[in-house]
Amino acid sequence: MDFDFPNPVKIVKRTAREFAEGAIAPLVEKMETGGEFPKALIRKMGDVGLLGLLVPRNYGGSALGYLARTVAVQEVSRVSPAVGIALQVHHMQTAAVLDWGSKTQKEKYLPALCRGEYLGTVAVTEPTGGSDLLGMASTAKAEKGDYVLNGRKCFITNAHLCGAPVIVVKTGEGSRGLSAFIVDKATRGFSAGREEHKMGLRGANTGELIFKNCRVRAGNLLGDEGEGMKAALKTISEVGRPGMAAVALGILEAALEEGVKFAKGRTLYGKPISNLQAIQWHIADIYTEAETAKLVCYRACWLKDQGRECATDMVMGKVVATEAACRATRKALDIHGGCGSMLEFPIQRLWRDAMVCVSAGGTTEIGKLVMSRAALS
Ligand SMILES: Cc1cc2nc3c(=O)[nH]c(=O)nc-3n(C[C@H](O)[C@H](O)[C@H](O)COP(=O)(O)OP(=O)(O)OC[C@H]3O[C@@H](n4cnc5c(N)ncnc54)[C@H](O)[C@@H]3O)c2cc1C
């Protein structure tokens, strides 16, 4: 077994870290207070190759794979988990178009997504429930060779920043009754609705996508009619979940750094509190959470990069990393004492960000259902 990253992955990690520290870090405070995603970052992320990590070269990407993508999202999230979720959801759309799109769709959308003309997203969740995919109410009705879309998606990452998102709606009943479409933002009857104000990941854009008699061509179908459930599940389980896991890995790294920094800098009884055994235990726990979560997540991505079955490992990584981030940020917050509650210390932001990662990409309960099914079979 070789636990070292291959060279291309090391380069991606270094590039993403430099980009995050240079281009994202100065924006973090404004994103936090304003709750807005800095649009100028989109092109810049395209310029350094972060947007096309899963896309082959002939469509404008680098196709460096899922391990490279995870360390890139992790490095970005170490500085800003809000930018991390925007990036990982963007990757979901690139993967969905690659896996299910026609040649025409790949040629039309992938280069634009890689350049950062706009961000990508995959819109599944509706007010009727995110966990219950078949409970969605939005429809696409076949009409004179076109489809007419009606409905409302909610909690969609990059809702106001995307250009031609992937939407999953009902075209029939049951598990063969969902279909995926790519819909250009400029299409009549398609608009972004309300923007959510979140407790964490505040700089990430989250909102509604609304369809009112929105007419699209049959060529906008992604895959065949009735394949929407399969496309949604594969994209969520093999791209969205490891993406949210990577955001959590970044939070874990940042929590460890903030905890260590504070413990070394805060003096009590004439010595840094890092000399107190209770504080050392907290540090050891945070360190262990971060390293064990990385092992589970990196292995799952390695399986995916080998073309092997990975859905259960991916969801395990998502649950392990997001729950670990919640526990670790709470411990790092404790190390800070009263300072942990003060807005000028980043740890309170990381703690709030970690909490939001638990439901985004599918909840822990749903993750456990998937894992238990695999174990019981
Ligand atoms: C920041 C953020 C970004 C997001 N981005 C996107 C996006 O880009 N695209 C998108 O489509 N969605 C997105 N979502 C939505 C996200 O996927 C859903 O919030 C998530 O799937 C949970 O759905 P829900 O919120 O409707 O909760 P519900 O499904 O209503 O669940 C409520 C509770 O019931 C539990 N529960 C549900 N079913 C079961 C069961 N069978 N057994 C046990 N417990 C159960 C859940 O675990 C949860 O605790 C985002 C969410 C957030 C917070």
The ligand as an SDF file (V2000), in Angstrom:
LIG
                    3D

 53 58  0  0  0  0  0  0  0  0999 V2000
  -26.0620   24.4620    2.2950 C   0  0  0  0  0  0  0  0  0  0  0  0
  -26.9060   23.5110    1.5270 C   0  0  0  0  0  0  0  0  0  0  0  0
  -26.6730   23.3420    0.1690 C   0  0  0  0  0  0  0  0  0  0  0  0
  -27.4650   22.4640   -0.5930 C   0  0  0  0  0  0  0  0  0  0  0  0
  -27.2630   22.3580   -1.9380 N   0  0  0  0  0  0  0  0  0  0  0  0
  -28.0970   21.5810   -2.6870 C   0  0  0  0  0  0  0  0  0  0  0  0
  -27.9640   21.5100   -4.1090 C   0  0  0  0  0  0  0  0  0  0  0  0
  -27.0750   22.1230   -4.7000 O   0  0  0  0  0  0  0  0  0  0  0  0
  -28.8410   20.7320   -4.8040 N   0  0  0  0  0  0  0  0  0  0  0  0
  -29.8470   20.0440   -4.2000 C   0  0  0  0  0  0  0  0  0  0  0  0
  -30.6190   19.3830   -4.8800 O   0  0  0  0  0  0  0  0  0  0  0  0
  -30.0030   20.0960   -2.8480 N   0  0  0  0  0  0  0  0  0  0  0  0
  -29.1570   20.8510   -2.0860 C   0  0  0  0  0  0  0  0  0  0  0  0
  -29.3200   20.9140   -0.7090 N   0  0  0  0  0  0  0  0  0  0  0  0
  -30.4100   20.1830   -0.0910 C   0  0  0  0  0  0  0  0  0  0  0  0
  -29.9400   18.9560    0.7000 C   0  0  0  0  0  0  0  0  0  0  0  0
  -29.5610   17.9330   -0.1830 O   0  0  0  0  0  0  0  0  0  0  0  0
  -31.1280   18.5540    1.5880 C   0  0  0  0  0  0  0  0  0  0  0  0
  -31.2660   19.5520    2.5770 O   0  0  0  0  0  0  0  0  0  0  0  0
  -30.9250   17.2050    2.2380 C   0  0  0  0  0  0  0  0  0  0  0  0
  -30.9620   16.1820    1.2830 O   0  0  0  0  0  0  0  0  0  0  0  0
  -32.0340   16.9250    3.2850 C   0  0  0  0  0  0  0  0  0  0  0  0
  -33.2840   17.1730    2.7490 O   0  0  0  0  0  0  0  0  0  0  0  0
  -34.3100   18.0960    3.5540 P   0  0  0  0  0  0  0  0  0  0  0  0
  -33.6050   19.3480    3.9490 O   0  0  0  0  0  0  0  0  0  0  0  0
  -35.5150   18.2660    2.7350 O   0  0  0  0  0  0  0  0  0  0  0  0
  -34.6120   17.3040    4.8690 O   0  0  0  0  0  0  0  0  0  0  0  0
  -35.7240   16.1410    4.9750 P   0  0  0  0  0  0  0  0  0  0  0  0
  -35.5710   15.2020    3.8500 O   0  0  0  0  0  0  0  0  0  0  0  0
  -37.0440   16.7910    5.1960 O   0  0  0  0  0  0  0  0  0  0  0  0
  -35.2680   15.4180    6.3190 O   0  0  0  0  0  0  0  0  0  0  0  0
  -35.6590   15.8680    7.6230 C   0  0  0  0  0  0  0  0  0  0  0  0
  -35.1010   14.8770    8.6490 C   0  0  0  0  0  0  0  0  0  0  0  0
  -35.6700   13.5770    8.4440 O   0  0  0  0  0  0  0  0  0  0  0  0
  -34.6300   12.6140    8.3230 C   0  0  0  0  0  0  0  0  0  0  0  0
  -35.0370   11.5450    7.4200 N   0  0  0  0  0  0  0  0  0  0  0  0
  -35.5670   11.6780    6.1840 C   0  0  0  0  0  0  0  0  0  0  0  0
  -35.8040   10.4740    5.6530 N   0  0  0  0  0  0  0  0  0  0  0  0
  -35.4100    9.5510    6.5620 C   0  0  0  0  0  0  0  0  0  0  0  0
  -35.3950    8.1330    6.6040 C   0  0  0  0  0  0  0  0  0  0  0  0
  -35.8540    7.4000    5.5750 N   0  0  0  0  0  0  0  0  0  0  0  0
  -34.9310    7.5090    7.7090 N   0  0  0  0  0  0  0  0  0  0  0  0
  -34.4650    8.2540    8.7470 C   0  0  0  0  0  0  0  0  0  0  0  0
  -34.4390    9.6090    8.7800 N   0  0  0  0  0  0  0  0  0  0  0  0
  -34.9240   10.2510    7.7020 C   0  0  0  0  0  0  0  0  0  0  0  0
  -33.4490   13.3950    7.7770 C   0  0  0  0  0  0  0  0  0  0  0  0
  -32.2230   12.7230    8.0130 O   0  0  0  0  0  0  0  0  0  0  0  0
  -33.5890   14.6820    8.5610 C   0  0  0  0  0  0  0  0  0  0  0  0
  -33.0440   14.5020    9.8360 O   0  0  0  0  0  0  0  0  0  0  0  0
  -28.5140   21.7460    0.0510 C   0  0  0  0  0  0  0  0  0  0  0  0
  -28.7130   21.8930    1.4350 C   0  0  0  0  0  0  0  0  0  0  0  0
  -27.9470   22.7600    2.1630 C   0  0  0  0  0  0  0  0  0  0  0  0
  -28.1860   22.9150    3.6310 C   0  0  0  0  0  0  0  0  0  0  0  0
  1  2  1  0
  2  3  1  0
  2 52  2  0
  3  4  2  0
  4  5  1  0
  4 50  1  0
  5  6  2  0
  6  7  1  0
  6 13  1  0
  7  8  2  0
  7  9  1  0
  9 10  1  0
 10 11  2  0
 10 12  1  0
 12 13  2  0
 13 14  1  0
 14 15  1  0
 14 50  1  0
 15 16  1  0
 16 17  1  0
 16 18  1  0
 18 19  1  0
 18 20  1  0
 20 21  1  0
 20 22  1  0
 22 23  1  0
 23 24  1  0
 24 25  2  0
 24 26  1  0
 24 27  1  0
 27 28  1  0
 28 29  2  0
 28 30  1  0
 28 31  1  0
 31 32  1  0
 32 33  1  0
 33 34  1  0
 33 48  1  0
 34 35  1  0
 35 36  1  0
 35 46  1  0
 36 37  1  0
 36 45  1  0
 37 38  2  0
 38 39  1  0
 39 40  1  0
 39 45  2  0
 40 41  1  0
 40 42  2  0
 42 43  1  0
 43 44  2  0
 44 45  1  0
 46 47  1  0
 46 48  1  0
 48 49  1  0
 50 51  2  0
 51 52  1  0
 52 53  1  0
M  END
$$$$
